[in-house]
Amino acid sequence: MTKPTNEQELLKALEAIHNTFAESTDQIARRDSDDPVTHGELYNAMHSISLALLDIGTALDNYFYNK
């Protein structure tokens, strides 16, 4: 991998975690008190965020290892 490719991969991973976090929190925030968030919905949101964080870890590893 070349350095620009690693930087692009890192930027994509950072953008993905931002988008995932924004979507997950927005989904939960739109719920009203008459329709509380379920355990499953919270789990799915946290799981999506965790996967995005793993992508960032991989991108950082690739960026610094192949620098």
C-alpha atoms as one frame of an Amber mdcrd trajectory, in Angstrom:
protein
   0.000   0.000   0.000   1.180   3.477  -0.728   0.996   6.271   1.790  -1.877
   8.133   0.037  -3.920   4.923  -0.021  -3.337   4.435   3.709  -4.368   8.013
   4.424  -7.520   7.586   2.336  -8.327   4.358   4.169  -7.863   6.099   7.511
 -10.059   9.025   6.476 -12.769   6.636   5.253 -12.695   4.779   8.565 -12.931
   8.024  10.542 -15.834   9.181   8.392 -17.550   5.815   8.861 -17.404   6.007
  12.665 -18.718   9.564  12.562 -21.627   8.559  10.316 -22.381   5.404  12.291
 -22.389   7.263  15.593 -24.556  10.057  14.163 -27.078   7.622  12.677 -27.268
   5.492  15.815 -27.704   8.392  18.197 -30.163  10.136  15.884 -32.262   6.974
  15.656 -32.401   6.692  19.434 -32.981  10.423  19.963 -36.021  10.415  17.657
 -37.853   8.036  19.959 -40.403   9.630  22.238 -41.152   8.720  25.824 -44.242
   6.723  24.815 -42.069   4.431  22.693 -38.901   3.748  24.706 -35.752   2.388
  23.129 -35.434  -1.362  23.502 -32.397  -3.272  24.679 -32.038  -4.724  21.185
 -31.941  -1.293  19.574 -29.266  -0.114  21.990 -27.293  -3.294  21.389 -27.494
  -2.845  17.606 -26.374   0.782  17.868 -23.419  -0.097  20.083 -22.506  -3.054
  17.880 -22.452  -0.816  14.786 -20.267   1.704  16.580 -17.933  -1.069  17.781
 -17.511  -2.396  14.246 -16.736   1.091  12.978 -14.133   1.489  15.746 -12.528
  -1.791  14.675 -12.284  -0.403  11.143 -10.484   2.648  12.520  -8.088   0.393
  14.421  -7.333  -1.562  11.265  -6.855   1.615   9.247  -4.526   3.073  11.895
  -2.551  -0.154  12.011  -2.194  -0.177   8.227  -1.294   3.506   8.163   1.478
   3.317  10.745   2.729  -0.171   9.891   3.075   0.563   6.173   4.250   4.153
   6.535
